[in-house]
Amino acid sequence: MRNVSKQNLPSKVCVTCMRPFSWRKKWERDWENVKYCSERCRRTHTEPKP
């Protein structure tokens, strides 16, 4: 993901809060398995809000 503008980064939707989040450098090797936008969402994972 070198030399990619911030607008062109891949994004996903958090399974806990249903908010979109963008790719981060620390997730580079494991992007396919990332499900949560933050540590807080990962710890408090429940069913998504309607």
QUIFENDA-V601708 format. One record per residue. SS is DSSP state (H for helix, E for strand, - for the rest). BURIAL is I if it has 9 or more other ideal C-beta (glycine too) atoms within 8 Angstrom, else O. Layout:
SS_BURIAL ; SS_BURIAL
This chain:
-_O ; -_O ; -_O ; -_O ; -_O ; H_O ; H_O ; H_O ; -_I ; -_O ; E_O ; E_O ; E_O ; -_I ; -_I ; -_I ; -_O ; -_O ; -_O ; E_O ; E_O ; E_O ; -_I ; -_O ; H_O ; H_O ; H_I ; -_I ; -_O ; -_O ; H_I ; H_O ; H_O ; -_O ; -_O ; -_I ; -_O ; -_O ; H_O ; H_O ; H_I ; H_I ; H_O ; -_O ; -_O ; -_O ; -_O ; -_O ; -_O ; -_O
